[in-house]
């Protein structure tokens, strides 16, 4: 792993291969000449050209939180009401240091990634998600749209005043994707995650055949809810969320203390 990680620094390394290989073949690949093809803050992506082409994603230096995130976890489901959010989730989110999302700020500020659409005036920027592999088909299409307001951490922070920005985002990004890729609007899916992968408000724009998850929250549903009640996500909305003692240990312990978990 020293090919990717300076000695003494912990790292999370994810390896994607076109076909399965045995451990000896994998070791040979890792020792082959590799090329860094993407980098932003602690996150990097390498391409290895050996008998089998591989992509390696690296987080270095990896924090304890990074290591927990990619460790095997025993996952539990809890119901997060507005009250549970205020007592349990929000204090933990508020304590997340800014450096955890520095890579997002790098994108917003145009330091990393190519901004394809948006600016401060529009309230968002859009870039190609690095997970969408170069040369991959339209089925893997994935764009990330990030709001420029750093106080917005998740959909819980959205209010009725944000509807114009969200509506403009949906229209502009969808039109860009349809024009760029020759797709009808019916083939573009726009959604949030709750819980999100990282705590800076962002919207995923993907091909309709792409993988969906338990955490998906449709952008149009969010807009409709805010039109009906400008305070919907602070006063009404409840979510079934998945937590574990590895990725969110403090949240897990407090959920147990509140009687939400056994």
SULWOGI-V858065 format. One line per field, one symbol per residue. phi: phi as a letter, one per 30 degrees, with the letter a starting at -180 (. if undefined). psi: psi as a letter, one per 40 degrees, with the letter a starting at -180 (. if undefined). burial: I if it has 24 or more other C-alpha atoms within 12 Angstrom, else O. A space follows every 10 residues. Layout:
phi = ???
psi = ???
burial = ???
//
This chain:
phi = .decceejcd bcbccccdbd bddddddddd dddbbdcaaa hdcbbccccb dbdbcbcbca ddddddddec cdbccbcbcc deddeddcde eddddddedd cedddddedi dbicdcajae ddjabbbddd ddddiddddc eaccccdddd dccaddcdbe ddeeddddee dddddddddd cicdedcccb accbdddbcb eabccbdddd dcbeddbddd ddddddddbe cedcccdbbd ccbbdcdbdd ddddddddid bd
psi = eeddhihehi ihhhhhidih iidddddddd eihihheihh behihihhha dhhihhhhhh hhidddddde ihihhihihh iddddddddd ddddehided fdddddddee diihhdiiad deeiihihhe ehhheiidde hhihhhiehe ehdaedeiid eedddddddd dddddddddd efiideehhh iiihiidigh hihhhiidei hiidehhhdd ddddddddhd fdedddhiih ihiieddgdd dddddddeee i.
burial = IOOIOOOOOO IIIIIIOOOO OOOOOIOOII OOOOOOOIII IIIIIIIIOO OOIIIIIIII IIOOIIOOIO OOOOOOOIOI IOOIIOOIII OOIOOOOOOI IOIIIIIIIO OOIOIIIIOO OIIIIIIIII IIIOOOOIOO IIIIIIIIIO OOIIIIIIII OIIOIIIIII OIIIOIIIOO OOOOIOOIII IIIIIIIIII IIIIIIIOOO OOOOOIIIIO OIIOIIOOOO IIIIOOIOIO IIIIIIIIOO IIOIIOOOOO OO
//
